[in-house]
């Protein structure tokens, strides 16, 4: 019944799909009239369920290659926005194909080949990784006692508080909520809405009114954050960061990658979510160097790609539909904490098992290899083979590698780590 539910939604004439669109099992046949992709995207898809879905796609998938001059222009544009390091070759091909289709249908006049210099900055009192408006979760705010803060009513204090009220609500982080009157009108128009108005509940509510009033005084924001029948649509849109049906859009691109969404929005192209709705605002985190103020959207970086210092900090950023960037800096003192930056560096040590601090990106590190005894592979068919559990089995316990517990993964010795990507803090000095 997917197509029935989407009958009210407009289909976009030309849609370019990224590999993320196929991997997320998006109903592309309901979104697009003509579906395009590039051969590199199909080469990226290797898992069996997605390949099966591709083979049984209910609409025709057209493979096209963008013109090389467009690919060059898109590459230059992504370098100017700072997204080039986090874009793969297939991503750039998808972007160039979207540009080509837009130029063929609507003319190249609507495309922007220079990123706008509109970067708005605002500060928020939150930490950049603090959860904000997770749909369906109630995050209670910490109420400050009203005696301390209000006594200093100097003019600069009042402006700061008004600004922090505006940003601490994080209303700029989402589409504005619809007014309740309109929703009531909609409910009156559709009387078959599944809202339970039972008589038993009414009797119960009249008894509970007195106690409820007392509770409301204690916690005024109690209802905020919960999903109810009236704000279900809004919650679903907040989860998908998108609001409107794509009416009048000729060319769109379905992608889940923030770097691609950023480039598309800044070029003036349309981005579609996996549910087929138009993305008005791409929101994500980028890294910003507080030494040279350059930004990078490659979140795996430790050192700034521009100046090489270990000064990257996480910054929340939103790209609006007209291509303007809005960075949301944090006033939280924990974000730029200088603790642990002033300590004497140990003398650099050589050898196979040196443990030097990571100071620059291209620093050479020793290959911490196994000792020769531990590397001798167990040949089961050797006539002198001794089982590992035997008391006569040679076991490497004296070498430096054994003391550091370096194990050969192929031997399967030692406990296998459950998640090899998990960050473990070893040898942390307490200061």
N, C-alpha and C positions, 0 to 999 in steps of 0.2 A: 504494500500500500504506500510505497515511497512516492511514486509518481502522482498518486491521488492527492497526497498531502502537499505536493509542490505544484499543483495545477495553478494556484493563484500566483506563483512566482514567475517572473519573466525569465526566459532563457536568453543567454547572451549569444549573439550570432557567431563570434569567433573566440574560442578559449584556448589558451596555451597551457598545458599541464606540466608541472614539475614532477620530479620523482616522488616528492612528499605527497602529492595529490593521489598518486596510485597507491603508495604505501598505506595511506590513511583510509583506504577503501571509500573514497568520496564518490557519491552518486553522480559521476561526470555526465552521464547521459541526460540527467534532469537539469544540469546546469547549462550545458553547451548544445548549440545546434550543430556547429562544426568544431571538432576537437583536434587540436594539433599538438605535436611534440617533436623533439629532435632525437636522432638516433642515439646520441650519447646518454639520454635519459633511460632509454630501454636497456642499454648496456649496463647501467647502474643497478637495475632491478634484478636481483639474483635469488630472492627467497621464493619458495615454491608456491605458497598461497597467492602472492601478488601476481606471479606469472600465470597462474590459472585464471585469476580474475581478468588479466589482460587478454588472455586467449578467448575468454567468453564475454568480452566487453560488448554490451548491446548496441553500441554505435560505432561508426567507422572512425578509426584513429589515423589521421593523416600525418605522415612523416615529412618534415620540410627542413631544409638547411637555410639559415639566414645568409644574407649577402655578406661577403667578408668586410666590406667597408663599414657596414652597420655594426658588425662585431667589434671592429676597431674603435668605433665611436663609443659604444657601450663600455668597452674596457677602459677607455680614457675617462668616461664619466664616473665609473665606479672607483677609479683611482682618486678622483677629485673628492668624492664623498667619503673616502676612507674605507670602503667595503671590499676593495679588490682582494686583500689577503684572505678573506674568509669566503670567497666565491670560487667554486670549481669551474672547470672548463665547460661542463654541461650547464651549469647555472648561467654562465655568460651567453651560451648559445640560446638558452630559453629566453633570456632578457632581449637578445637581439631579434629573435623571432617575433616576440611581442611587439617590438618597435616596428618591425617590417610590416606586420599585419595592420598596425595602427596607421602607418604611412599609406598603405594601400587602400584602406577603407575611408579614413577620415582626413587624409592628407597629412604631410609631415609638419604642418604649421603648428599643431597643438603640442608637439614634443618640445621639451626643454633640453638643450645640450650643455647648459651651464648650471650647476647647482646654485640655488638661491642662497644668499648670505643671511637669510633670516634665521637666526638662532636665538630663541628666547631662553632666558635663564630664570629659574626661580628656586628658592630654597625651601626645604621642608624640614620640620623638626624630627623626622623619622630616620631610622637607619635604612639604607637602600635595600636590605634584604628582609625588612619587616613585612609580614604578610598584610596585604591590604585588600579589603572587600572580597574575600574568598566567598563565592556564592554558596549560600546555605550554612555558613558558619557565623556565629555571633562572637565578635572579638570585643569584649567590654573595654571601654576607655577608662583610664585611671583619672578619677575626679580629684582635683586639687582642692584643699580646704580654702574657702573664699576669704579668709582673713589676710593671708600673706601677700598674694600677688597683686591685688587691686589697690594697695595703699600707695604704690608709686605710680601716680597717674600723670607722668610727664608726657609731652606730646609725642616724642619718638617712641615711647613704650606703647602708646595706643596704636600707632601705625604698625608696629611689629605684631601686636596681638591680632589686629584685623587681618594682616597678611597670613599669619600662621593659622588663623581660623579658616581662611580660604583654602589653604593648601593641606591642612591636617585632615580636612574632611575628604580629601582626595576626590573631589567632584570633577576636577579637570581630568582625572584619570579615566573617566568613563563618559558615556553619553548621558545627557541630562535626563533625570527620571521624569516620566510623564505625570501630569497632574491627576489627582485622585478623581476630580469631577469628571474628566473625560472617561476614565475607566468605569465609573458608575454608570455613565450614559451608555457605554458599550454593553455593560451587564444588563441594563434594562432592555436594550434592543434584542439581546439574545437570552431569552428566559430559560433556554435549555442548558445553561451552563451548570457544570456539576459542582455546585456549592451547597453544602449540607446546611439547611436551616430547619433543624428538627425542633419539635415543641419541647422535648425533654431538655434540650440544650438551652432553650430560652428560659425555662424555669430555673435551671442550674445557674444561668448567667445572672439572673436577678438576685439570687442568694449571694453570689460571689462578688457582686459589684462593690460592696463596702470594703472587702479585703483587697480587691484589685486596686482600688484607689490608693490605699496605703502603700501597696507595692510599687505603684507607678511613681510615687514621690521618691522612693528609695532609688529606683533604677529607671530613669526616663527613657534610655535608649534600649530597652529590653526587646522591642519588636524589630529593631533595625538589624539586618543581616540574615533574617530567617526567610526561607522560601515559603511563600503562601500562594494560593491560587491567583491572587491579584498581581503578584510580581513575578510569576513563573516565567513569563515571556522575557521580562527584563533580565532575570537571572541567567536564562539561556543565552541571551545576547551578550551579557557580561563575560560569560565563559568563553564565547567565541570572539570577543572584541569587535563585533561588527553589528551594524544596525539595519541598513536599508536594503530593500530588494533592488537589484540592478536594473533600473528602468532607463532606457535610452543609452545604455552602454553598448558599444559596438564590439570592442576588443577587451578581453580581460585575461588575467594570468592567475592560475590557482597555485599558490605556493604557501608553505608553512615556514619558510626560512626568513628570519628577520632582515638579514642583509639584503636579500632580494626584494623584500617588501619595501625596504628603505629606498633602494635605487629606483624601483618602479614608481613609488609615490613622488619622489623628487623629480623624476622625468615627466610627471604628469600622466602616467598610465594608470589603469584601473587594476586593483588587486581584489581577487575574490577569495573568500574563505572556503574551507572544504565543504561547508553546507550550502555554498552557492550565493551567500550574501556578500554585499560589497563592504570591503574594509575601508572605513573612513580614516582610521588612525592606527598606525603600527606602533606597538609599545614593546620595549625590550630594555635590556641592560647593555651598556657598552662600557669599555674601559677608557678612562681619561687620565692622562699623565698630569700630575699636579706640579711637574717641573717645567715642561714645555707647552702644556695645554693642548697637545694634539690628542685626538681620540682614535681608537681602533675598535672595530666590532668583533675582532677575534678574541673570544673570551679565554682562550688557552694561553695567551701571552702572560709572561711574568715580568719581562723587561719591555720598556717602551720601544716600539719599532722605530721611532723617530730619533730619540736622544739616547736610548740604551740604558736609562736608569731604571732602578727597581721602584718606580714611583707611580705605578698604575693603580687607580682606584675605580671601584664600580660606581656607575652613575646611571640612574633611570632616565630613559629618553623616550619621547613620543614624537612620531613623524605624522603631521596632520595631512589632510587630503591635498592641500595646496603645496605640499612639499617643504613646509617650514619645520625646522627641528625645534624641540622644546626640551631642554635638559633640566632635570629636577635634582638640584644639589641637596645634600643632606647637611643640616645644621647640627646633627648629632655629634658630640665630641668623640665618640668611639671611632668614627670613620677615618679621621686623620689623626690617629693616635701615634705620637712619636716614641712610644715606649719600646725599648729593645733595639733602638737604632744606634745608640752610642755605646759601643763596647769595643775593646781592643781586639783586632783581628789576630787569630793565631797565625804563626808562621806557616807558609804553605809546605805541605809534606809530600814527599814523593812515594814511590813504591806501588805495589799492586793493590794494596788495600787502604790507600789514603782516604781520609774523610774530610775534604776541604769544603768550606762554605761556597755556595753557588753565587758568584759575584757578577759575572757577565754571561750573556746568552751563549756565546760560542766557546765557553770554557772547556778545555779538554778534561775528561774524567777518566780515571783508570778503569779498565775492565776487570771487575772483581771476579776473577775466575776461580774454579775449583783447583784443589791441589791434584798432583798427578795420581796419587793413590786413589783419591775419590773418583777420578775420572775414568779409571779402568772399568770398562763396561763388563757386566756380568755375562759371560757366555755360558748359557745353561748346558750346552752340549760339550763343554770342555771336560776331558776325562778327570781333571783335578778340581772340578767345580765343587765349591762348598756353599751350601745354602746360607742365606744372609742371617738366619736365626741361629746358625750353628755357633758354638763357642769358639771354633777355630777360624771363623770368618774374619778376614782382615777388615778392620774398621778404622777409618781416618778420624781420629779425635784430637790429634795433637797440632795439626797445622793451623795457621792463622785463619784460613778459609773456614775450617770447621768451627773455630771459636766465634767467628762472625756469623756462623750458621748460614753460609752460602751453600745452597743445594742445587744439584742439577735437576731441572724439571723433568728431563727425559727419564731419569732414574726413578722418579716418583718417590724419592726419599723425603722424609719429613712430612709434616702436616701440610696439605695443600691449602693455600689461602682461598677463602670462599670467594672473595672479590679481589682479583689482582689489581684493579684500578683504585681500590680504597687507599686513602692517604693514611699512612701510619706514622705517628710521631715517635721516632726513636732518638735516644740520646738528647732529650730536651733538658737544657740546663735551667734550673730555677734561679731567678734573679730576685 
